Amino acid sequence: MTGAQRARRLGKRFLMIDHMLVVGGFYLVFPIVGLHFVGQLGWAAAAVGLALGARQVAQQGLALFGGSLSDRFGAKPMIVGGMLLRASGFALMGFAANPAWLLLSCVMSGLGGSLFEPARGALGVKLTRPAERPRFYSALMMQESVSAMTGALLGTLLLAADFRWVGLGGCAVFVLAALANAWLLPAYRVATPGTSAARAMRIPLRDKPFLMLVLALSGYYIMTVQLMMLVPVTLAGLSGTPRSVAWMYAMDALLALTLLYPMARLGERYLSLEARLLAGIGIMSCAVLAMSAARALVPMFVCIAVFHTGSLVAEPARESLVSRYARPAARASYMGLSRFGLALGGLFGYTAGGWLLDWSRAMRAPQLPWLAMAGIGWLTLALLACAAAPLPGRKLHADRGVGL
């Protein structure tokens, strides 16, 4: 084994450990926000959704800027600094006494993510070969499901004591992750040496096919963020206990561990990345439509299981498609700009989800939010299918392959 191969192998192992901490710390806090402020304190769901959406915009909307800094100065300082900023936001969130305070803590958390997330994504591209990325991202998703379950379970346990412990628990996890990166992560460069921050930002912004893909994926993210907004509140209402959110993540983890790797292998053999992405979004849209008719806990869990199965098909394909576009001169900038669709989808998904929840309660029409989300899913599927149709014969950059 050469030195470069050994470095890639060790780097991927560290990314797996780091991913476990980041995902666990995130899910310890954010699925609990709606349960506490809407379910327990009775705040307006639209106000809480606005704060969560602002976090999404701060993190994903500014990820291009954070990625360009990583391309210029390296991944390590951005990762460590961003994790410490998120830890501060979580600590502040634990003591939020009004919507303005919650909004500030969410924005701080998002700004931290805008620094460390593009750098971590660029490291994943740097340390993997194109052919192995779908399996690597599938392995990350399997680990993510287990970490999310663990984080959500710990968050619900801490919520039983006091929400302050939820915020402080998330803070402690991200401080630990920052220390691990400061101590163990080598000073990797994720872009070609000499690339300025301004040039690194311009490269992906001029890539029109990449921008089309990023914007089209906004609808996909509108659906996925409901796992943080509509789904936890609905489950707690049907079951009468916030522990049902932890049950959901336990089910998701079980599905990921049993289905993700076999589906990835079958997908690689029979379907293109584009086809897998479209199939996954189609399954998710059907599941959201079925949620409009679910009036009991068991049917809702069945719908969530189908939704999560669709995400297991779509997410590794989406991540692999995005990484195909990333040029060596601006890897982190590409990964940062790829989050812009998540910024748009997250802002609209959280705010619209919260507003629709308030409206559906006032109108006594619980199916309205789910019908609206299903419509967005089918529209997204149509846009991505139209974008993919003319591209099979297009010649792209040699490191990219064919993209949407």
N, C-alpha and C positions, 0 to 999 in steps of 0.2 A: 504494500500500500504506500503510495507516494505521500509526501508531506501535504500537498494540496487536498488529496482525498481524505487524509486524516483530519485536516482542519475542517473540511466540509462536514464530515461525520460528527465531530465533536460540536461544531456549531449547530447542527440540526438537533442534537440531543439537548443542548442548552435552550434552544428555542422551544422545545417541547416543555421543559421545566418552567421556563418563563411564561409560556402560554397558560399553563395550569394556574399559576398565581394570578395572572392578569384576569383571566376569565372568572376564576373563583371569587376574586375581590369585587369584580363588577357585578356579578349576579348575587352576591351577598347583599348588595344595596339596592340596585335599581328595580328589580321586581317588587321590592317591598315598599317603594315610594308611593305607588298608587294605593296599596293596601292601607298604609298608615294615614296619609293625608286625605284621601278620599273616603276610604272605608271606615277608619277610626275617628278622624277629626272632623269629617263632614265638609271638607273644603270642596269648592266647585271643581269638577273633573276637568273643565276647560282650563282653569288656572294652573292646575297641576300638569296637564298636558302641555301647556305653553312652556312651563319650566323645563320639562323633559325635551320638548322640541328645541328649545334654546340650547340645551346641552348638545343635541345632535348637530345643530348648525355650527356652534362654536368648535366642535371637534372635527366634523367632516368638512364643513365649509372652509375652514382654515388649514385643512390638512395639506393642501398644495404648498402653502407657505412653510409649514413645518417640514414637509418633504424636501423642499429646496434647501432649507438649512441643513438637513441631514446630508444631502448631496454635497454641500459645500464644506461642512465641518466634521462629518462622520456621524455614525449612528449613536455611539455611546453617550455623548453629552445630551443629545436630545431625548434619549430613552430615560436616562436617570432624572433629568430635570422635569420631564413630563410626568413621570410617575410620582415624584414628590409633590408636584402641583395638584395632581388628582387626589393624592392623599389628603392634602389640605382642604380641598373641596368637600371630600367625604366627611371630614371632621366637622366642618362648618354645617353641613347638611344635617348632622345629627342633632344640632341645636336650633334648627330653623323654626322660628315662631310665627312667621307670616309668609305669604307668597313671595314677597320681594326677597326675603332672605333665602328661601328655597331657590329662587331664580338665580341669585348670585352664586350659590354653592354649585348649582348645576352647570353654570357657565364656567366656573373654575375647573370643574371636573372635565368638561369638554375641551377646554384649552390645553389641559394636560395631555389628553388623548391626541390632540392635533400635533403634539410634539413627538410622542413615542410611537404612535400607531404606524405612520408611514415608514419610519425607520425600521420597525420590526418587519413590516411587509416587504421592504426592500431587501432585508437580510434573508428572508425566505426565498426570494428570487435569486439572490446572489449565491446562496449555498445549495441550490438544487438545479438539476438539469431539467430541460423542458419535458422530457419523457417521463420523469419520475414525479413531477409536480402534482398530477391528479391524486396519486396514492399518498403523497406527503400531506396534501391538504385534507384528504379523507382521514388520515391518521390524526391530524389536528382536530378535525371535527369530532371524532370519537372521543378524544381527550376532552374537548370542549364540553361535550354533553355531560360527561361525568363531573367535570369541574363546576359546570353550571348547576347541576343537581346538588352537589355538596355546598356550594355557595348559597343557593336559595334555601336549602334546609337549615343551614346555620343562621341565615338571616331571619327566617321565621321563628327560630328558637330564641334569638336575641330580641326580636320584636315582642315576644311574650314578656320579657323583662322591661325593656324600654327602648324606644327607637334610637335614643342616643347611643346605645351599645351597637346598633346596626351601623351607624355612621362611623363610630370609632373602630369597629371591627374591620370595615372596608379600608379605613385609613391605615390600620396596622398591616394589612395584607400588602398594600401598595408600597408602604415604607420598606417592608421585607423584600419586595420585588426590586425596588430601587437599589437597595444594598447589594442584592445578588448580582445585578447588572454592573454596578460600580466595581465589584470585586472580581467577578468571573468573566465578564464579556470582554473579549479582545477589542482593540480599537480598530474595528473594521471600517474600511471605506466602502460605501455602497454605490459610488459613481466614479466615472473616469476622473483621475486627478486633474485639477485645473479648471473644473467646471464651476463657473460662478453661480451664485444663487439665482440671479436674474435669468441667466441663460437656461438653467435647469427648469425654471418655471415655464419659459417660453416653448420649450420643446414639446411637451404634451398638449399645451394649449393650441398649438398649430396642427395637431393630429386629429383631423376631422372625423375619421372612422371611430377613433377612440372616444371622442366627445359624444358621438351619436350613441355608442354603447352605454356610456356613463349616464346620459340623460334618460335613455330608455329604461334603465334599471331602477329609476326612481319609484315606479309603481310597485316593483318587487319589494322594495324596502318599506313602502307604505304598509304592505301586508305584514312583513316580518316584525315591525316594531309593535304590532298589536299584542305580541307575546309579553310586552312590558306594560301595556296600557289596558286594552279591553279584556284580554283573556284573564289576567289575575283577578280583576274586579269581578268579572262574571263567575269565575270558579268559586271565589270566596262567597259570593251571593248565593250560589246554588248549594254549596256544602255547609255554609255557616261557620267555616273556620279558615283562616289564612294558610293552614297546613296543606290545603289542597294544592297550593302553588308548588310546594315541595314535591307533592305526589306527581304533579305534571312533569317536573324536571327529572324525577326518577324514571318515569315512563319514557321520556325522551332519551335518557341515557341508555336505557335498555334497548330501545329501537336502534340507536346509533351503534351500540356494541354488536348487535346481532345482524343488522342489515347493511351498514354502511360499506364495509369492505367487500362483501359479495356483490353489492350493486355497483360499486366502482369497477370491479373486475369485469362484470358483464357489460357495463357501459363502455369501457375501453374497447371491448371486443366487437360490439355490434353498433354503437352509436357514436356520432361525432359529439364534440363538446357543445356545439350549438343545439343539437337535438336534445341532449340531456338537460340543458338549461330550459328549453321550451317545455319539455315533458314535466320537469319538476314544478315550474310555475303553473302549468295546467292542473296538476294534482292539487297544489296549494289553493288555487282558485275554487276548485270543486269543494274542497274541505271548508273553506270560508262560507261558501253558499249554503252548505249543509248546516253550519253553525246557526244560521238564521232560524232553523226549525228545531234546534236542540233546546229543550225546556227542562232537562234533568241532568244530573251530574254524569251518569254513564254515557249517554249520547254525546255530551260535550267532550268527554275524554276520548271517545272514538273519533270524533271530528279532529281533535287536536293531534291524535296519533297519525291520521291521514295527512294532515297539514305538515307535521314534522317529517313524515316519510318523503313528501314532495321536496322539502328543503334539503333532505339528505341527497336527493338526486340533483337538485339545482345548484347548491352552494359550492361543492368542489369544482363543478364545471364553470361556474361564474368566476371563481378565483383563478382558475387556470387560464380562462380566456383573457382576463385582465392582465395577468402576468406576461402573456405573449406579446403584448404591446410595449412592455417596458424596455426602453433602450438603455444600454450601459451608461450613457452619459447622464441619465436623469432617472435612475430607477426609483428613488424615493419620491420624486416629484410625480411620476406616473402613478405610484401607489397612493399618493396623497390626493391627486385629482380624481382617482377612481372612487374616492369617498364622497365626491360632490353630489352624486346621485343619492347617496345615503343621507346627506345633509338635507336635500330637498324632500326626499321621501320621509325622513324622520320628522322634520318640522311639520309637514302636512299631516303625516300619519298620527303623530301625538296630539296635535291641536285639533284636527278633525275628529280623531277618535274620541277625545275628551268631550268635544262639543256634541258629537252625535250621541254619546252616552247620556249626557245631560238632557238632550232633546228627546231621546227615546224614552227616558224615564218620565219626562213631563207629558209626552204623548201616549204613554203606556203602550209603546210599540217596540219591544226589545229586539225585533228582527232588523230594524232599520240600519244600525251600524254594520252588521254583517252583510246585508245586501249591497250597501255602498262599497264596502271593501271588496266584495266579489266582483262588482262591476269594474273596479280599478284593476283587479287582477286580470280579467279578460281583456281589458284595453291594453294593458302592458304586454300580454301575450301576443296580441295582434301587432303591436308596434315592433316587437322584437322579431316576429316572423317576417314582417315586411322588410325589416333591416337586413335580415339574414338571407333573404331570397336571392338577391342579385350577386352575392359575394363568392360563391364557390369557385369561380374562375379568376378571381382577382389575385394579382400578385402582390404580396405584402413583404415586409421586411423579413429577411431570412430567419431571424430569431423569433418571429412571431407566429408563423403559421397563418391559418385563415381565421378571421374573427368576424364578429357581427358588425 
